[in-house]
Amino acid sequence: MLDLTAHFAKFRAAAPERINLAAHSHHDWPDVTFAAQAECWLDAARLAGDKWNLVFGVLIPRVQAGIARQLHLPDPSTIAVGPNTHEFLRRLLSCFTANRPTRILTSDAEFHTARRQLERLEEDGLVAVARISAEPFDTFTERFHAACAKGEHDLVFVSQVFFTSSATSGNLRTLVEAVPSQDTFIVIDGYHGFMARPTDLSAIAGRIFYLAGGYKYAMAGEGCCFMHCPPAYGPRPRDTGWFADFGALAGPNGKSVGYPEHGGRFLGATFDPSGLYRLAAVLDWLALEHITVEQIHLHARALMKRFLDGLDVMQIEGLRISDLVTPFGTKAEHGNFLTFRTPRAAEIEEKLASVHLHCDHRGDRLRFGFGICTNARDVDQALARVARAIAG
């Protein structure tokens, strides 16, 4: 178990009464991001419009290198950056032919970014979506891979870790192997996996798209999302912004709109670069401190076990081990948060908020997240507050 809370002094001091167990949603930011935010402002003051030379020439390559290091990507230039993952989803969808519905395979547990967008496109007959139930989790991989093997899809889109449960969708390499057509786009939503679970894309970097961002486990806040773009897939998305023109190649014969071959082909338009400053600072800080994702994941698992052991003694309806959506144990594959299924989810969240213990719920699912902004002492205090607010 780690204790890195001293590196989060500013966030913790701003709300000293708060214990943040909503770290699957909004992590505390380490102090290095405060200096990075100021650096962004000072660069704008010093350079004005010339700051974009610094953003594209220094900052983005720095972020790309940090992300590539975490994901074991062979070429950092395959990474495109943007303010949110929805922009990337739109551009991916714009890569497909417009003369028939795009055939998509996904799960029924995707985040609202994909769920809402795909449902809306279905209404107009622009996509045809097959959804595989995420539950039961112990058979999801088998069922999803069997659906992939039919080879009927233009796009396979699935979360690395499901936001509704913390369950994983299985080994990414075997997923790639289950898709028979090399023309099928394979897209992994890594938002709950990036910086939470050790992820090595080196063997499949030429075959999958991987999108994630800094809002959650990368501890960098909003506005700093990214997508790894395998070469040759989606060379000319119709949804394109002027930033994709930087370094663009000449357009193909008969075409006037050129695209670069690297990840920049999926860039959009002008955005606030401050999130990239924060993300670069976090990635550099982790490297300097020799903190790995393996350590982060083991730390989160240790805190989760400590929390569950404490709850087990209390036997609170809705917070029992038997109420967990995804089992927890040495052999359980899951993300860095716990999800309980209970009709009391909203009630429990409200009671815990009244004692400054923060979690969140989605319908009947109550979620508690853990990261390196939290230590064992925080968990012990959280358990005491649970006892005071609910058990007592």
N, C-alpha and C positions, 0 to 999 in steps of 0.2 A: 504494500500500500504506500502511496506517495503522499507527501504533504507539500504542495506547491502554492498554498493559499497566500503566502507572502507576495507572490507575483500578481495577485489580484486585489491588492490593497485598496486601490481607488474605488473599484466597484463595490467591494465589501463595506468600505467606510461610508459610501453614499447612502446605504440602507443597512446599517449594522444589525438591525433587528431581524432582517430577512435571512431565511435559509432557503436557498434556491435548489429545489428538487424538481424543477421544470427544465432541467438542463438538456433534455431532448428537444426542447423548443427554443428557448433563449438562454444560451450560456452566458455566464459572466465573461467579461472581456479582460484579458491580462493587461497590466499597466503599460506594456510596450505599445499597445494600440492607442493610448492617449497621446504619446509622443508622435506616433505616426499620423494621427489626425491633425496635430499641429503642423507637422512637416508638410502635409498636403496644402494647408492654408498658406504657409510661408512660401512654398513653391509657386502657388498661384499668384501671390503678391509679387514675387521676384520676377516671374517669367510671363505672367498674363497669358496671352494666347499661345506663346511659345512653349507653354507647359506640356502640350501634347507631344512635342518631340521627346521630352523626358518620359512621359507616360508610355509611349510606344517604344522608345529606344532603350529605356532602363527599367521602368517599373513593371511593365507587362512581362518582359523576359525574366525578371526576378521572380515574379509570381509563377510563371510557367515552370521555371526550374524547380521551385519549391514543391509545386503540385506533382510534377513528374517524379521527383524524389520520393514522395509519399506513395505514389501509385506504381512505381517501378516502370515508368513509361520510357521507351528508348529515345523518343524525340520530343522535347518540350514544345516544339513549334506546332504540334498537332492540337494544342490546347487553345480554344477560343474563350474569351471572357465576355461577361455581360452582366447586367444588373439583376437578372432573375432567370430561372430555368424555363419559365413559360416562353420567353423569347426563343430559346433554343428548340423547344417543342414545336412552335409554329414554323420555324425554319426547316426543321426535319420533315414536317408534314408537307411543306411546300416543295419538297424534292420529288414527289411522286407525280405520275401522269394525271392530268386533269380529265381524261376522257372516260374514266371509270372510277368507282369507289375504291379507296385505298383499303386493303385488307389488313387488319390489325389483330394481333393476339396479345392479350394482356391478362391481368388478374382483376379480381373484384375488390382489391384492397389497395389501389393506387391512391396517391395523394390527390387533392382536389385540382391541382394544376392540370393533371392529365385527365382525371375523371370528368370534370366539368367540360373541358374543351372537347373531348371525344364524344360525350353525350350530345353536345350542341351540334357537332358536325354530323352525327348520326341522324339528327332530326331532319337535316336537309339531304340525306342520302349521299353525303360526300365521303363517308368512311363506312366500312362494315367491320364491326368489332366482335370478336369472340373473347369472352371473359371466363377464365378458369377460377373457381372458388379457391381462395387462399386457405380455407379450412376444410378438412382437417390438415393441420400443418405437416404432420408426419408423412403425408402422402402427396403434398403439393408438388415437390420436385418431380416425382414420377409422373403425375398427371400432366403437369405443364410441359415436360419434355416430350411426352407422348403426343400432345397437341402440336408442339413444334415439328415433330417428325413427319407430320402429314404434309408439310411443305406447301401450305396453301396461303402463306402470308407475305405481304410486302414489308411489314414492320412487326417486330416482336419488342414489346415494351414492358419491363417489369422492374420492381423495386429490388434493390439489394437487401434492404431491411424494410419490412412493412411498418408504416407509421401507426397502424391501428393495433399492433400487437408486439412488436420487437422481434418477431420471427424473421428468419432469413428465407430467401428464395432458393437457396442452395448454392452449389459450387458454380462459379461463372464459367469456368473452362468447360465443364460438362454441358452447360447450357449451350454454349457455342457449338459444341460437337453434336448436339441434338437437332440443330437447324440444318437441313440438307442443302438448301440453296444458298450459294455464295452471294446471290443478289439480294437476299433478305437483309434489311437493316436490323441489327440487334442493338437495342438501347437499354442501358441500365440506369435507373434512377438511383444514384448513390447518395442521396442527401442524408439518409440515416446510417450510411455505411462509411462515408469518407471521414477519416480521422477518428472513427469509432471502432472499426474493425480493421485489422491488418488486411490490406488489399494489394495483390500483386497482379498487375495487368500485363506483365511483360510478354507472356506467351500468347495473349489474345489481343494485343494492342492494334493489330492490323485488321481486326474483325468487328470490334464493338465500339459503339458510342457510350461514353460514361459522363453523366452530368450530375453536378452537385454544387455546393456553395458554402460560404463562410458563416451563414447565419447561425448554424447549430454547432456541431462538434469542432469546427475549425476556429470557433471563438472570435470571429472577426466582424460579426454583425451583418447588416443588410448590404445589398448592392454589390456583392463580389461573388458572382456565380461563374461557373466555367463548364465547358464541355470538351472532352477529348474526342477528336474527330478522326476516325481511321482514314488513311489516304484512299482516294478514289471513290469513296462513298459520298454521294451528294455533292458533286463537283460544282453545281450551279443552282443553289436554292433560289426559288422565285421570290421568297420573302428575304430581302436583302437591304442592308443599309450602307450608307456612304463610307463607314469605317472599313467595310470589306474591300474598298477601292485602294486602300493603302497597300502598295506592293502588288497590285493586281496584274495578272498577265494580260496580254492582249486577248480580246474576245475571239472565240473560234470563228471559222469562216462564216460569214453572213450574220455574225452577232457583234453587237457593239459593247455589251456589258462583260467585262473581264473579271476573273476571280483568281485569287492566289491558290496554290495547291495545298498550302498548309491550313491549319485550323482557322486562319483569318477569313476563309470563305464563308464562315458562319457568323461573322461579326454583324452587329446592327449599326446603330447611329450613336450620337453624342450621349454620354452618360457621366454621372458623377464618379470620378476616380477615387474618392476618399476610401471606399471600401477596399480597393486594391492596396492602398497604402497600409491599411490595418491588416489585411490578409498576409501581405509580404512580411510585416513585422512579426506576426505570430509564427509563420513558417520559419523565419530566421531565428527567432527566439528558441523554438523547439530544437532546431538543429544545434544551436550554440550550447543548449543545456543537455544535449544528447538524449532527449525525450522521444521515444518511439511510439508509434501507434500501438504496438504490442504492449508496451508498458501502460499506456492509457486504457486499453481494453481490460487488462488484468486489474488495474486500479479500480475501474468501474465495477467489475465483477466482484471484487473484494468488498466494495461498499454495498453493493446490492445484497450480497450474502449477509453482511452485518445487519442491514435494514430488515431483511426477511427473518433472520433469527430473532430480532427484537419484536417484530410483529407477531411471530408465531406464539410467543409467550402470552400476548394479549388476546388472541383469538377474537378479533373484531370482525363482525359480519361485513363482508365486502373486501376485507384486507387479509383474508386467510390465504395460506399457500394454495389451497384448493381453488381459490378465486382467480389465480393467475391464468391469463389467456395462453401465454407461452410458458411451458415448464422451465424451471431454473435448476441447473445442476451442472456437474462436471462435463457431461456429454451434451448439454443443451447448446445449440448454436443460436445465439441471438445478439441483438444490439445492446446498447448501453443504457437501456431503460426497462422498467418493469411495467406491465399492464395488467390491471385487475378488471375483471368483468363483474359489474355490480349495478343494480338499479339505484344504488345510493351514491353513484359517482359524483353527481352535481352537489349533493348534500355534503359529502365528505370533503370535496374540494373547498367548499365555502367554509366549513368549520375549520379546516386547516389554515386557510387564508386568514381567518380571524386571529390566529396565533402566529402569523407571519411565516408560515411554512407553505411554500409555493409548489404546487403540482398543477396538473390540468386534466380535463376530461374531454372525451369525444363520445357523445351519446352515453352508453352504459360502460364505457371504458375509461378507467382512471389510470393516469400515467405518472410515473416517478422516474426522473432522469438523473444520471450521475456522471460526473466528469472530474477533471483535475482541478477545477475551481472549488471542489468540496473535499473535506478530509474526514477522518474517522470521528473526530470530535463533533463535526456538524451532524453526522448521522446519529450520534448518541443524543444530541440535543433535539434533533427532529423526532426521534422516538419518544422522548420525554414530552414533547408537544402533542404528539399523537395521543399519548396516554391522557394528557390533560384535556384535550379538546373533544376526544371521542370516547376513549375507553372509560374515562372517569365519569 
